[in-house]
Amino acid sequence: MFFEPGEALEEMRAWLPGTRLLAQCGPDLGARMADAFARAFARGASRVALVGTDTPGVTRETAALALSALDAADVVVGPAEDGGYYLVALRAPPPAHVSGNEWSTPCVLDETRARAAAAGLAVREIAPLGDLDTLDDLRRAWPRIEGVLAGREALAAEIAQRIRLR
């Protein structure tokens, strides 16, 4: 699990006990993604999927589908409904297609497609999902998020109150 900021290691350990945690490195999202890919492949991974944390619809099955889709593609992307993407998977370094994008804009996915095509990489896309960029996005996704919080009713109530759903 790659995380940021690096100084949050103890909080991450408390949240995800037993998980191998690696601080992200790089000045922007593209550099951090490139570094995560490079480090994962250097550790012997044969396929790597990076998944954003702001897409509550992502499941283990989503990640497994992306990794298996690498049988027929060099790059697999999970498009976000806003023009970005929530997942990118590679079967080999280097991740040149993640460098130079204008992040957090509606053209990120199109830029990634173009960079991959220019590099001669075969791209496959999996189902698009909505991500959480705004308070309205969170409100729309709340039923799904609330379901994930089963057994943590106090936390669910606190979040719902803060976003003024209850």
N, C-alpha and C positions, 0 to 999 in steps of 0.2 A: 504494500500500500504506500503510494507516494503521497505526501501531504505537504501543505503549506499553511502557515509559516513554520519555518524550521524550529523556532523556539517553543512550539506547541507540542513537543515530543511527549512530555509527561501527561498532558491532557489526552493526547491520542492513545497512549498506552492504557490509560484508565478507560477510555471509550472502547478500544479494540484490543483487549488483552489477548496475548498469544499471537497477534498478527505481526508479521515482519514489517516494520515501518522505516521508510526512507524519506528524508526531507527532500523536497523538490529543489532543484538548482537551476538558476537562470533568471535573467532580468525581466522576461515577459512570458506569456503563456506558451508561445511557440518554442522558445528556448527551453522551457521546463519540460515540454512534451518531448522534444528531441533528446534531452538528457535522460528522461525516463526510459524512452525506447532504447537508447544506447546502453544504459546500465542494465536493463532487463536482458537484452541480447548478449551483453558481455558476461552475464551470469549463467548463460547457457540456454535461455529460452529459445524455442524454435518459432513461437508465435506470441505476439504481445497485443493486448487490447487495452487501450486507455479509455476510461469511462469518466465523464464528468459527474460531479456530485449533485448537480442541480436538476436531475431528471428522475423524478420518483417512479416513472414507469419502467425503468430498467430493472430487469430481473437476471438471475443467474442464467436462465434460458436465453436471454438476449445476448449476453456475453458469449455463451457457448455457441449460439448460432453464428455470431460474428467470427469466432475462431474457426469454426468448421467451414465457413464460407471462404476462408483463405485457401482451401483446397483448389479453388477455381479462380482466385484473384490474388493480386499482390497487396491490395489495399481494400479494406472493408470500412464503410462509413455508415453510421447511424444518423441520418439527418434530423436536426431539430426543426420544429415547425416554423421557427423564426429565421431560417436561412443559415444557421450555423450547424453544428453537429454535436451530438452527445457522446459519441463513441467513434474511435478510429482504431483499426487493428491492422497490423503489418505481419508479414511472415518473414521479413528480413530487413536489416538496416540497409542503407541509411534512411532516415525519415525526412528526406529533402522536401517532401510535399507539405510539411507543417511549418516550414520556415518562410518568413516574409509575408504571411497573411496579415490582413488588417482585422485583428480580433475584435469580437463583440460588435460585428456589423452584419447586416443581412446578406453580404456577399461572401462570407467565409467558405461556405460549402462550394460555391461556384469556383472560387479561387483554388480550393484544394483539388477539385476535379480537374481544372485546367493544368495545375502543376503536375499532377499525377499523369495526365495524358501526355504532357510535354516530355516527361521522363520515360514514357513508354510503359507505364504501369497499368495493369488491368484493375479496374475499380468495380466493386460490387456494393450496392446499397441495401441495407436492411430497412425495416419499417420505420417511418418517421415517428418521433415522439415529441411531446411538448416539454419544454424545460421551464425552470423557474427563474425569471429575470426581474419580475416586478411583483408588487404586492397583489395585484389583480391575478397574476399567474398563480400565486400561492393560494389565493381564495378559490380559484377554479379547481385546483388540484387537491384541495383540502379533503374531500371524501376519501380519496386514495391514501393520502398521507395519514389521516386519522385512523384508517384501518391498520396501517403498519404499526401504529402506536398502541394497539390492543395490549392491555395489561399495564399500560402507563397512562392511566386516565388523568392523573394530576398534570402531567406534562402536556397531554392533548388539550386539557381545559385551559392551561396557561397560554398555549400558542393560540388557541381559538379566541381567547379573550383579547390577546394582543392584536390579532388581525380583525377583531371585532365581529366574530361570527356567532358568538354566544352572548 
